[in-house]
Structure formats: structure tokens, C-alpha cells
Amino acid sequence: SSVEFSQTAATALVSEKVDVKPSGTYDLGMTLATTPLNIQVNLTKAERGHTVRVAPVIDGNELSNVIVSTTDGSGVASFTFSAEDMNIIKNSGAMVTNVGFRIVVDGAYADSIMVRCPIGA
């Protein structure tokens, strides 16, 4: 499985893809901005109908702006956190410099994947 993050920063599209395994924690190299963030989750099995939940996590706490999507026939689920969502994430605590995204497939919380990213202005 893999997770791809992409975001337009200034005039360029920045994107990074990370290969993931259940229960893993991964660090993204790109620094997120408060512009809309697209996340694409690609499951190993190209099957439609899997439920994928993406939750932003700050200091170990899930924020309320969780997005749930369903995979298409290629096993891909897509998510967009709006600029407003990204500002909520950035301003959810004092001096927030990192955000995690917890990804859960079909309710299997024990196998959840965490992708951690620095977040800038």
C-alpha cells in the first residue's frame, strides 16, 4: 500500500509518496502549508468498497475534521483537506510544527498507519 500527499505551494505542485505497512509510522519529507492538501491512499488490493478514514492528529489527539472515503475499483481512496481545514490543524495548539495523519482501513484501528509531517505557515 502507499500514501501520496500533494499540495500546491506558491506556484509548484509538491508531492511525496510513501510506501506503508499496517501499524507503521512514517515521516514525510515535505513541509505542509495551509493550502489545500490532497491525500491519496492506494491499497495493495485493487478492490472497490474499502472504507478509509484519515484523521489529523496533534499531540496525540485526533482533531474533529476527519475525512472518510471509499476505495474505487483500483483500490484508491482520495481525500482533500481544505485551506480552512489546514488552518484549523495549524491553529489547534500553541506553536504547532508537526501534524500526524492516522489512516485506518475498514475500521482496523490496531493496524492504523501514522504519517507525520512538519507544517509551516
Buried (B, 14 or more C-beta within 10 A) or exposed (E): BEBBBBBBEEEEEBEBEBEBEEEBEBEBEBBBBBBBBBBBBBBEEEEEEBEBBBBBBBEEEEBEBEBEBEBBEEBBBBBEBEEEBBEBBBEBEEEEEBBBBBBBBEEEEEBBBBBEBEBEE
